[in-house]
């Protein structure tokens, strides 16, 4: 039985862990507070999802809550987003007295987010935003938590004073080796991180981290941890590993996530025996797709049977031109996120496929393609190295603004 002291408004409150040799925690990530869905504000939905997460934490009697990055959707969040986040932390950490273990993700500004960190820790709110913080584990009950925020290879190159580090894979080898030196054999070891692990699947709402392949972390590097609480990918099934999971985002942030189940993982960490179970949350407003003719979808008998408060992508079967179509649809369906004409769909699919192929290219691949089309020549190996290094530096500088 371990005791943790919480400081609330100057009063010391004792929190006792009764795990019987295990540490039970809730794993969530990718809150993206302040994100909009096709222009629609999601703060109300995000607040509702948080309430459900907190309820699950209480019902499951967890010992801590882990948030694996992307707390905000932008490096400079709106005032409204900050207010929502602050209310969440106050309720979760100060009022309900849950220890919170969080990291910054690629959407967060590590510089801005770490403001207040020195006093956050006094209430058991552990928020890591820098690489150097990851090597001092947070110990709760029988578990060591290593909180590894999103970082660029240059950060590892400087920290380890190793000019050979050019990729995230190279950096992670050094990072994990340093963490393993801190392992206590009688404790479970949990890594909290925010990266793309090899073998995972992405969805449309995830900002591409890849800079010339720099972001991929091989799953084999994570084998020494009893559990790896991942953030960045928005689907809980993006990775199926014995010791690693993405929690996924608590909301659906794109049409490609329409069929995903959203929720959190409840993890029971034990030495060499960790189990986890997914707990689903119900969206305040869902993301759905409906199909029909304009006449059908504007007929009361049809639309009154549809939950029109949801975010809807509409597939129209009409061939004729429909004057003022979008305004008429929005008078009935207030949250239309898109309208697609099924007539001529094959041609559009070919065009969209070509566009999607371009969108999925890494920045270095785009430069290589552009250089080749303009000059008729291929980039040299040295030019590719320069491009990768400069793009990584630019990306790091942008995140720090």
Beta strands, then each sheet from edge to edge (+ up, - down):
strand 1: 2-8
strand 2: 11-17
strand 3: 23-28
strand 4: 36-37
strand 5: 40-41
strand 6: 64-68
strand 7: 99-103
strand 8: 125-128
strand 9: 138-140
strand 10: 143-147
strand 11: 188-194
strand 12: 196-197
strand 13: 216-217
strand 14: 227-231
strand 15: 244-246
strand 16: 263-269
strand 17: 275-280
strand 18: 287-292
strand 19: 311-316
strand 20: 336-341
sheet 1: 1+ 2-
sheet 2: 8+ 7+ 6+ 3+ 16- 17+
sheet 3: 4+ 5-
sheet 4: 9+ 10- 11- 14- 15-
sheet 5: 12+ 13+
sheet 6: 18+ 19+ 20+
end
